[in-house]
Amino acid sequence: MTPVEITVNRSYKDFISEENLTQIIKSMEKPETERIYVLFTEVPVKELIDFSLRNRIPFENLKNYYLKYIKSVGFKNLELERMFEV
């Protein structure tokens, strides 16, 4: 299990993989699981960037997903926003 998978799955009985998270973000699907919010708010930014690189998620895609689905409903990650220059 990767650090991202450990963080997003630690409070749940079932498991969501990096592959599933990647597909959701790349396709800009509306979050159906609160684990997407955990990914953007609780996973350290370094790990989030490593996850993005490892799974070939374009930086712009990650930023757009954050702005559309995470920040827009009131969740924030100020360190990530500084990186995105939002």
Short mmCIF file of the C-alpha atoms (twelve columns), coordinates in Angstrom:
data_MODEL
# 
_entry.id   MODEL 
# 
loop_
_atom_site.group_PDB 
_atom_site.id 
_atom_site.type_symbol 
_atom_site.label_atom_id 
_atom_site.label_alt_id 
_atom_site.label_comp_id 
_atom_site.label_asym_id 
_atom_site.label_seq_id 
_atom_site.Cartn_x 
_atom_site.Cartn_y 
_atom_site.Cartn_z 
_atom_site.pdbx_PDB_model_num 
ATOM 1  C CA . MET A 1  0.000   0.000  0.000   1 
ATOM 2  C CA . THR A 2  1.216   3.488  -0.811  1 
ATOM 3  C CA . PRO A 3  1.223   6.384  1.692   1 
ATOM 4  C CA . VAL A 4  -1.741  7.885  -0.172  1 
ATOM 5  C CA . GLU A 5  -3.737  4.650  0.084   1 
ATOM 6  C CA . ILE A 6  -2.919  4.355  3.782   1 
ATOM 7  C CA . THR A 7  -4.107  7.902  4.494   1 
ATOM 8  C CA . VAL A 8  -7.329  7.816  2.485   1 
ATOM 9  C CA . ASN A 9  -8.318  4.329  3.684   1 
ATOM 10 C CA . ARG A 10 -7.356  4.389  7.365   1 
ATOM 11 C CA . SER A 11 -10.836 5.214  8.686   1 
ATOM 12 C CA . TYR A 12 -12.809 2.895  6.401   1 
ATOM 13 C CA . LYS A 13 -13.559 -0.818 6.154   1 
ATOM 14 C CA . ASP A 14 -13.440 -0.953 2.374   1 
ATOM 15 C CA . PHE A 15 -10.498 0.055  0.215   1 
ATOM 16 C CA . ILE A 16 -10.046 2.551  -2.612  1 
ATOM 17 C CA . SER A 17 -6.904  2.204  -4.707  1 
ATOM 18 C CA . GLU A 18 -4.669  4.840  -6.235  1 
ATOM 19 C CA . GLU A 19 -5.921  3.636  -9.609  1 
ATOM 20 C CA . ASN A 20 -9.524  4.430  -8.635  1 
ATOM 21 C CA . LEU A 21 -8.545  7.826  -7.237  1 
ATOM 22 C CA . THR A 22 -6.577  8.553  -10.400 1 
ATOM 23 C CA . GLN A 23 -9.514  7.688  -12.647 1 
ATOM 24 C CA . ILE A 24 -11.851 9.947  -10.653 1 
ATOM 25 C CA . ILE A 25 -9.468  12.904 -10.901 1 
ATOM 26 C CA . LYS A 26 -8.461  12.418 -14.536 1 
ATOM 27 C CA . SER A 27 -12.079 12.130 -15.664 1 
ATOM 28 C CA . MET A 28 -13.126 15.058 -13.424 1 
ATOM 29 C CA . GLU A 29 -15.871 12.925 -11.873 1 
ATOM 30 C CA . LYS A 30 -17.837 14.490 -9.055  1 
ATOM 31 C CA . PRO A 31 -16.651 12.960 -5.760  1 
ATOM 32 C CA . GLU A 32 -18.837 10.054 -4.662  1 
ATOM 33 C CA . THR A 33 -16.626 9.316  -1.658  1 
ATOM 34 C CA . GLU A 34 -15.326 11.608 1.052   1 
ATOM 35 C CA . ARG A 35 -11.914 10.022 0.517   1 
ATOM 36 C CA . ILE A 36 -11.329 12.413 -2.372  1 
ATOM 37 C CA . TYR A 37 -11.580 15.253 0.148   1 
ATOM 38 C CA . VAL A 38 -9.164  13.370 2.417   1 
ATOM 39 C CA . LEU A 39 -6.762  13.032 -0.511  1 
ATOM 40 C CA . PHE A 40 -6.666  16.783 -1.072  1 
ATOM 41 C CA . THR A 41 -6.787  17.929 2.559   1 
ATOM 42 C CA . GLU A 42 -5.015  15.307 4.695   1 
ATOM 43 C CA . VAL A 43 -2.390  13.764 2.434   1 
ATOM 44 C CA . PRO A 44 0.825   15.816 2.707   1 
ATOM 45 C CA . VAL A 45 1.355   17.942 -0.408  1 
ATOM 46 C CA . LYS A 46 4.632   16.165 -1.214  1 
ATOM 47 C CA . GLU A 47 2.797   12.817 -1.205  1 
ATOM 48 C CA . LEU A 48 -0.030  14.285 -3.293  1 
ATOM 49 C CA . ILE A 49 2.471   15.509 -5.899  1 
ATOM 50 C CA . ASP A 50 4.260   12.144 -5.885  1 
ATOM 51 C CA . PHE A 51 0.866   10.450 -6.363  1 
ATOM 52 C CA . SER A 52 0.130   12.784 -9.273  1 
ATOM 53 C CA . LEU A 53 3.471   12.099 -10.952 1 
ATOM 54 C CA . ARG A 54 3.313   8.358  -10.341 1 
ATOM 55 C CA . ASN A 55 -0.143  8.159  -11.897 1 
ATOM 56 C CA . ARG A 56 0.493   10.673 -14.696 1 
ATOM 57 C CA . ILE A 57 -2.117  13.144 -13.542 1 
ATOM 58 C CA . PRO A 58 -1.300  16.468 -15.192 1 
ATOM 59 C CA . PHE A 59 -0.681  19.255 -12.687 1 
ATOM 60 C CA . GLU A 60 -3.376  21.377 -14.346 1 
ATOM 61 C CA . ASN A 61 -5.881  18.519 -13.966 1 
ATOM 62 C CA . LEU A 62 -5.065  18.215 -10.258 1 
ATOM 63 C CA . LYS A 63 -5.488  21.967 -9.819  1 
ATOM 64 C CA . ASN A 64 -8.786  22.074 -11.719 1 
ATOM 65 C CA . TYR A 65 -10.173 19.171 -9.716  1 
ATOM 66 C CA . TYR A 66 -9.198  20.849 -6.446  1 
ATOM 67 C CA . LEU A 67 -10.791 24.149 -7.440  1 
ATOM 68 C CA . LYS A 68 -13.989 22.621 -8.845  1 
ATOM 69 C CA . TYR A 69 -14.768 19.953 -6.248  1 
ATOM 70 C CA . ILE A 70 -12.741 20.560 -3.104  1 
ATOM 71 C CA . LYS A 71 -12.286 24.290 -2.552  1 
ATOM 72 C CA . SER A 72 -15.703 25.175 -3.989  1 
ATOM 73 C CA . VAL A 73 -17.473 23.300 -1.168  1 
ATOM 74 C CA . GLY A 74 -15.367 24.868 1.582   1 
ATOM 75 C CA . PHE A 75 -12.453 22.464 2.049   1 
ATOM 76 C CA . LYS A 76 -9.017  24.032 1.863   1 
ATOM 77 C CA . ASN A 77 -5.391  23.089 1.656   1 
ATOM 78 C CA . LEU A 78 -3.469  26.356 1.893   1 
ATOM 79 C CA . GLU A 79 -0.111  24.742 1.143   1 
ATOM 80 C CA . LEU A 80 -1.527  23.248 -2.040  1 
ATOM 81 C CA . GLU A 81 -3.130  26.566 -2.970  1 
ATOM 82 C CA . ARG A 82 0.218   28.323 -2.596  1 
ATOM 83 C CA . MET A 83 1.683   25.792 -4.978  1 
ATOM 84 C CA . PHE A 84 -1.175  26.357 -7.419  1 
ATOM 85 C CA . GLU A 85 -0.887  30.133 -6.836  1 
ATOM 86 C CA . VAL A 86 -4.638  30.316 -6.181  1 
# 
